[in-house]
Each structure stands twice: as C-alpha cells, then as structure tokens.
Amino acid sequence: MCELDVYVVSGDTREKVMESVVRLTTRNGKVLLDGILGESKEVEGRLDSVNIIAQEAVILR
C-alpha cells in the first residue's frame, strides 16, 4: 500500500503529525489529512513535498 507519514517542518523542527495517510487536500492555507481508517486531521501550512518511495509528505509552516 502507499500510505504516507506526514511531517510538519517549522524552522529546524520536524514533527510527525499523522501516519497511514491516504489522501491530502489543500485548502485556504491548510492541509486536510485523511487516514486509511477514516480519521482526519487539519494542519495549517502548505504542502511542500510528497515522496512515495520514502512514504512521506512534508508540510511547511
């Protein structure tokens, strides 16, 4: 499967905010994350990168 771990980067800090993410939607300066089990989270920032091989996405704050 291609679930992603999502990290927020702010300055020198990198924090994992959610695992097993299957959908990312950007809207009004926020990124909505949807997990494989139906959970969701909204994170302020902008989507910087998605790396399927590394199974991660990065949001910049």
Residue frames as a rotation matrix with the C-alpha (Angstrom) as fourth column:
MET 1
0.581 0.814 0.000 0.00
0.814 -0.581 0.000 0.00
0.000 0.000 -1.000 0.00
CYS 2
-0.317 -0.681 0.660 1.05
0.669 -0.654 -0.353 3.64
0.672 0.330 0.663 -0.34
GLU 3
0.808 0.522 -0.274 0.15
0.554 -0.514 0.655 5.22
0.201 -0.681 -0.704 2.97
LEU 4
0.037 -0.788 0.614 2.22
0.247 -0.588 -0.770 8.22
0.968 0.180 0.173 3.96
ASP 5
0.077 -0.122 -0.989 3.69
0.968 -0.229 0.104 9.52
-0.239 -0.966 0.101 7.19
VAL 6
0.477 0.160 0.864 3.14
0.492 -0.864 -0.112 13.29
0.728 0.478 -0.491 7.26
TYR 7
-0.179 -0.657 -0.732 5.60
0.974 -0.224 -0.036 15.69
-0.140 -0.720 0.680 8.87
VAL 8
0.916 0.317 0.247 5.33
0.337 -0.941 -0.041 19.39
0.219 0.121 -0.968 9.67
VAL 9
-0.143 -0.988 -0.065 8.54
0.972 -0.128 -0.199 21.39
0.188 -0.092 0.978 9.35
SER 10
0.905 0.332 0.265 8.81
0.257 -0.925 0.278 24.70
0.337 -0.184 -0.923 11.16
GLY 11
0.568 -0.796 0.210 12.30
-0.823 -0.541 0.174 26.23
-0.025 -0.271 -0.962 11.25
ASP 12
-0.484 -0.832 -0.271 14.65
-0.792 0.549 -0.269 23.47
0.373 0.084 -0.924 12.42
THR 13
-0.518 0.368 0.773 11.85
-0.520 0.582 -0.625 21.35
-0.680 -0.725 -0.110 13.88
ARG 14
-0.525 0.373 -0.765 10.38
-0.612 0.459 0.644 18.33
0.592 0.806 -0.013 12.09
GLU 15
-0.632 0.400 0.664 7.38
-0.560 0.357 -0.748 16.68
-0.536 -0.844 -0.001 13.75
LYS 16
-0.905 0.404 -0.134 5.36
0.210 0.698 0.684 13.66
0.370 0.591 -0.717 12.61
VAL 17
-0.686 0.700 0.197 1.70
-0.708 -0.582 -0.400 14.68
-0.166 -0.414 0.895 12.73
MET 18
0.430 0.864 0.263 -0.03
-0.732 0.504 -0.458 11.62
-0.529 0.004 0.849 11.28
GLU 19
-0.748 -0.607 0.268 0.66
-0.373 0.718 0.587 8.10
-0.549 0.339 -0.764 9.99
SER 20
-0.641 0.444 0.626 -1.11
0.607 0.793 0.058 5.98
-0.471 0.417 -0.777 7.36
VAL 21
-0.105 0.556 -0.825 -2.39
-0.307 -0.807 -0.505 8.96
-0.946 0.200 0.256 5.37
VAL 22
-0.320 0.068 0.945 -4.06
0.737 0.645 0.203 8.07
-0.595 0.762 -0.257 2.08
ARG 23
0.286 0.431 0.856 -5.35
0.858 -0.513 -0.028 11.50
0.427 0.742 -0.517 0.97
LEU 24
-0.496 -0.404 -0.769 -4.06
0.645 -0.764 -0.015 15.07
-0.582 -0.503 0.639 1.25
THR 25
0.276 0.624 0.731 -6.22
0.896 -0.442 0.039 18.03
0.348 0.644 -0.681 0.26
THR 26
-0.772 -0.553 -0.312 -5.02
0.624 -0.754 -0.208 21.65
-0.120 -0.355 0.927 0.33
ARG 27
0.176 0.875 0.451 -7.48
0.767 -0.409 0.495 24.41
0.617 0.259 -0.743 1.12
ASN 28
0.750 0.273 0.602 -7.12
0.002 -0.912 0.411 28.02
0.662 -0.307 -0.684 2.33
GLY 29
0.045 -0.856 0.515 -3.62
-0.755 -0.367 -0.544 27.69
0.655 -0.364 -0.662 3.77
LYS 30
0.048 0.017 0.999 -4.36
-0.825 0.564 0.030 24.34
-0.563 -0.826 0.041 5.41
VAL 31
-0.571 -0.205 -0.795 -3.81
-0.627 0.734 0.262 20.70
0.529 0.648 -0.548 4.51
LEU 32
0.379 0.753 0.538 -6.54
-0.909 0.411 0.064 18.16
-0.173 -0.513 0.841 5.30
LEU 33
-0.706 -0.663 -0.249 -5.15
-0.676 0.736 -0.043 14.68
0.212 0.138 -0.968 6.01
ASP 34
0.513 0.854 0.084 -7.31
-0.854 0.499 0.145 11.56
0.083 -0.146 0.986 5.73
GLY 35
-0.484 -0.713 0.507 -6.11
-0.788 0.607 0.101 8.28
-0.380 -0.351 -0.856 7.20
ILE 36
-0.784 0.082 -0.615 -6.67
-0.352 0.757 0.550 4.75
0.511 0.648 -0.565 5.98
LEU 37
-0.737 0.508 -0.446 -9.07
0.667 0.654 -0.357 4.04
0.110 -0.561 -0.821 8.87
GLY 38
0.164 0.892 0.422 -11.22
0.798 -0.371 0.474 7.13
0.579 0.259 -0.773 8.27
GLU 39
0.316 -0.098 -0.944 -9.59
0.760 -0.569 0.314 9.51
-0.568 -0.816 -0.106 10.75
SER 40
0.384 -0.190 0.904 -8.82
0.685 -0.598 -0.417 13.04
0.620 0.779 -0.099 9.63
LYS 41
0.164 -0.416 -0.894 -6.74
0.761 -0.523 0.383 16.00
-0.627 -0.744 0.231 10.75
GLU 42
0.814 0.073 0.576 -6.37
0.443 -0.719 -0.536 19.57
0.375 0.691 -0.618 9.52
VAL 43
0.141 -0.874 -0.464 -2.90
0.864 -0.121 0.489 21.13
-0.484 -0.470 0.738 9.64
GLU 44
0.899 0.086 -0.430 -2.01
-0.064 -0.945 -0.322 24.77
-0.434 0.317 -0.844 8.99
GLY 45
-0.164 -0.982 -0.090 0.73
-0.185 -0.059 0.981 25.25
-0.969 0.178 -0.172 6.41
ARG 46
0.499 0.271 -0.823 1.46
-0.843 -0.071 -0.534 24.46
-0.203 0.960 0.193 2.79
LEU 47
0.848 -0.158 0.505 2.29
0.196 0.980 -0.024 21.15
-0.492 0.119 0.863 1.18
ASP 48
0.263 -0.859 -0.439 5.99
-0.748 -0.469 0.470 21.14
-0.609 0.205 -0.766 0.32
SER 49
-0.485 -0.504 -0.715 6.68
-0.838 0.503 0.213 17.63
0.252 0.702 -0.666 -0.97
VAL 50
0.651 0.571 0.501 5.32
-0.629 0.774 -0.064 14.11
-0.424 -0.273 0.863 -1.37
ASN 51
-0.389 -0.818 -0.425 7.75
-0.911 0.411 0.042 11.21
0.140 0.403 -0.904 -1.72
ILE 52
0.663 0.725 -0.187 6.01
-0.709 0.688 0.157 7.92
0.243 0.028 0.970 -2.49
ILE 53
0.215 -0.666 -0.714 9.26
-0.001 0.731 -0.682 5.92
0.977 0.148 0.156 -2.34
ALA 54
-0.833 -0.544 0.100 10.04
-0.051 -0.104 -0.993 7.21
0.551 -0.833 0.059 1.16
GLN 55
-0.108 0.922 -0.371 6.29
0.742 0.323 0.587 7.10
0.661 -0.212 -0.720 2.01
GLU 56
-0.271 0.015 -0.962 6.27
0.818 -0.524 -0.238 10.61
-0.508 -0.852 0.130 3.45
ALA 57
0.303 0.349 0.887 4.83
0.677 -0.734 0.057 14.06
0.671 0.583 -0.458 2.86
VAL 58
-0.565 -0.558 -0.608 6.13
0.815 -0.489 -0.309 17.35
-0.125 -0.671 0.731 4.25
ILE 59
0.577 0.726 0.374 4.09
0.693 -0.678 0.246 20.40
0.432 0.118 -0.894 5.21
LEU 60
-0.609 -0.784 0.124 5.85
0.632 -0.573 -0.522 23.71
0.480 -0.239 0.844 5.80
ARG 61
0.468 0.740 -0.483 4.60
0.883 -0.364 0.298 26.03
0.045 -0.566 -0.823 8.48
